[in-house]
Amino acid sequence: MALSTPRAYGGAMNAPLLAAVPWWRPATGHRLLIHGGRPLVGTYPISGAKNAALPLMVSALLTPHLVTLRNMPANLDVAVLAALLQRLGCEMHWSHTPSGLSVTISADRVKPREIAQDLVTRMRASVLLLGALLARCGEASMPLPGGDAIGLRGVDYHLAGLRALGATVELDDGMIHATAPAGLRGTDIVLPRPSVGATENLMLAAVLASGTTTIRNAACEPEIADMAACLSAMGASISGAGTHEIAIAGGKPLGGAVHDVLPDRIEFGTLACAAAITDGELLLPHGRIDLLGAAAPLLAAAGVMLEESDAGIVARRGRDDLQGIDVTTGPYPGFATDLQAPTMALLTRASGASAITETIFEQRFRHIDELRRMGANISVVGRTAVVRGVERLSGAAATCGDVRAAAALVIAGLSASGRTILDGLDHLDRGYDRMAEKLAACGADIVRGSETR
Ligand code: EPU
């Protein structure tokens, strides 16, 4: 089915940047107005994973052949990366099929032109372009990447790994210049910690490097295994993806592939929290409990019930009240840092106290002040937040500070009495495909607008 009616996404400020992405149109209104207290009941289909889709799109740079990605999430980060790839010379054909948004990418005529500041600084995942462009074109230049303000999030592991693969990498006035005129050579790399992005970047570089590369202490998030599955379908030889040791026999030219993006485990966990806190019941097609890792038993202990059905997972609160739990985020299969904020929103209404320790990003508590405005009882000592459940939250004006903080505030707003007004919606749009629209279809009183009601 051809792509016909553009849908509305994102704030108007993105319009000039994203003019070339056909499904992206500025949404009306920069505020979300939520009247909380209604149970969510209905079906909320889980999208393809943002954090799988982004590296998969970059993988298409490694081949002159066509790569088709199905089940693409239509969010702002995907649109920004699409605009970036187009500027590098990729052709992209988008279509809406019954199973969702698909894109076919042709990087036949890709050119390693300097990557523009305006798009790179919006999204940290753009750093993945370095590994892929170096491997395909022998050079890449880009500004140091941006992204959420959730911590230092250096790129030192990425750059050290690319140097180990034989690249010359220089930093000059906020720009990264990398070259490998004689090609990259496979080698042994030990990551200081299991970084998702560094693992992906080095895999992208290593599949076209001569010889074998081993990445030890690699991240083993499901999105990495998904990228490896796509690269393997393109003809790469990769073993161990999804474990802490990945071996890549590089150097073979890659062909095209058709690949279905993995379902989004973070969106799934987030909607499960939303169902439970509103005393509702959501059918979550494509949700996968097996991808939740440590979050599955912990959410169950908090009282979030997840039951398999033929049509998907049914999420609701169990028979008892929500209960406080202790959570420490960690690399997969540990509790995902991306679920920390939504889970904290859930626990603001649980009986008893919860201790939530964030170990991945040092500034990922940006939702706490906003949750407090809504009446949450949260105190912070170092990297641990202690949440004491309250009887009720009250609607308030709040600002979304990062992608997952935005989801947490939506959850809190849905559960609060009265009106919540959320600003900073670019963050919500970055990570979620029309969340407000889908929640409204499940009975939420949530609209996007410019003024208060
Ligand atoms: N780190 C460094 N140096 C590096 C790389 C990482 O110090 O060169 C540090 C980071 O500062 C951080 C830790 O290592 O403290 C882990 O960072 P990682 O590289 O694993 O994270 P990332 O690749 O930047 C991805 C996701 C994040 C998710 C994290 C952890 C994408 C596009 N982003 O980020 O997703 O939180 O892994 O699972 O895949 C989100 O979706 O909201 C989001 C932030």
Residues whose N, C-alpha, C, O or C-beta is under 5 A from the ligand:
A	BS01	EPU	N51 A125 L152 R153 G154 V155 D156 Y157 H158 P194 S195 V196 G197 A198 T337 D338 I360 F361 V403 R404
